[in-house]
């Protein structure tokens, strides 16, 4: 995901469609700042969220990229980010739980 330094819009969004979603379970969205990521840990993590999955497997999550407080604009997101999406999966019925 790339947020332009010239961005004037207050909102960003992540959308997609997943196959074989589990009804009633959300997708988990993790956003990482590419300039801060260290492989193997969560450094660089800047935003975590969950959002519902529609019947057709589609989802959309909106989030603030700019904040305005008393006329002062603050950039919450600026630059390049990695977005990871996680979903609940079905287990095979013959698997045992330990």
C-alpha positions as CSV (number, residue, x, y, z in Angstrom):
1,X,0.0,0.0,0.0
2,X,1.4,3.4,-0.9
3,X,0.1,6.7,0.6
4,X,1.4,9.7,-1.4
5,X,3.1,12.5,0.5
6,X,0.7,14.9,-1.4
7,X,-2.4,13.0,-0.2
8,X,-5.3,15.3,0.7
9,X,-7.9,12.7,1.4
10,X,-8.6,11.8,5.1
11,X,-9.4,8.1,4.5
12,X,-7.6,5.1,3.1
13,X,-9.0,1.6,2.6
14,X,-8.1,-2.0,2.1
15,X,-10.5,-4.3,0.2
16,X,-10.4,-7.7,-1.3
17,X,-12.2,-11.1,-1.7
18,X,-11.2,-14.3,0.0
19,X,-12.1,-17.9,-1.1
20,X,-13.7,-20.4,1.3
21,X,-14.3,-17.9,4.1
22,X,-15.8,-19.2,7.4
23,X,-19.2,-17.5,7.9
24,X,-19.3,-15.3,11.0
25,X,-15.6,-14.8,11.3
26,X,-13.7,-11.6,10.4
27,X,-10.5,-11.2,8.4
28,X,-7.6,-9.7,10.4
29,X,-5.7,-6.9,8.7
30,X,-2.2,-6.0,9.7
31,X,-0.4,-2.9,8.3
32,X,3.4,-2.6,8.6
33,X,5.6,0.4,7.8
34,X,8.1,-0.8,5.2
35,X,10.8,1.5,6.6
36,X,10.5,-0.1,10.0
37,X,10.0,-3.8,9.3
38,X,12.5,-6.2,10.9
39,X,11.9,-9.8,9.7
40,X,10.7,-12.2,12.4
41,X,9.0,-9.7,14.7
42,X,6.3,-7.1,14.7
43,X,8.5,-4.0,14.6
44,X,7.1,-1.8,12.0
45,X,3.5,-2.7,12.9
46,X,1.4,0.4,12.8
47,X,-2.2,-0.7,12.6
48,X,-4.2,-3.9,13.3
49,X,-7.9,-4.3,12.6
50,X,-10.7,-6.8,12.0
51,X,-13.5,-6.4,9.6
52,X,-16.5,-8.5,8.6
53,X,-16.5,-10.7,5.5
54,X,-19.6,-10.5,3.3
55,X,-21.5,-13.6,2.0
56,X,-19.6,-13.4,-1.3
57,X,-16.2,-13.4,0.5
58,X,-15.5,-9.7,-0.1
59,X,-14.4,-7.3,2.7
60,X,-13.5,-3.6,3.0
61,X,-11.8,-1.7,5.8
62,X,-11.6,2.1,6.0
63,X,-9.1,3.9,8.2
64,X,-7.8,7.4,8.8
65,X,-4.7,8.5,7.0
66,X,-5.0,12.2,7.9
67,X,-6.2,13.8,11.2
68,X,-7.4,17.3,11.6
69,X,-7.4,18.9,15.1
70,X,-8.1,22.6,15.5
71,X,-7.1,23.2,11.8
72,X,-3.8,21.3,12.2
73,X,-3.3,18.4,9.8
74,X,-1.4,15.4,11.0
75,X,-0.3,12.6,8.6
76,X,-1.0,9.3,10.3
77,X,0.2,7.3,7.2
78,X,2.7,8.5,4.7
79,X,4.9,6.3,2.4
80,X,4.9,2.6,1.7
81,X,3.3,-0.1,3.8
82,X,2.9,-3.9,3.7
83,X,-0.6,-5.1,4.3
84,X,-1.2,-8.7,5.5
85,X,-4.6,-10.3,5.6
86,X,-5.4,-13.4,7.7
87,X,-8.6,-15.4,7.7
88,X,-10.1,-18.3,9.7
89,X,-9.8,-21.6,7.9
90,X,-11.8,-24.8,8.1
91,X,-10.1,-27.8,9.6
92,X,-10.4,-31.2,8.1
93,X,-13.1,-33.2,10.0
94,X,-10.8,-36.1,10.7
95,X,-8.2,-34.0,12.6
96,X,-7.9,-34.5,16.3
97,X,-7.4,-31.6,18.8
98,X,-4.8,-32.2,21.4
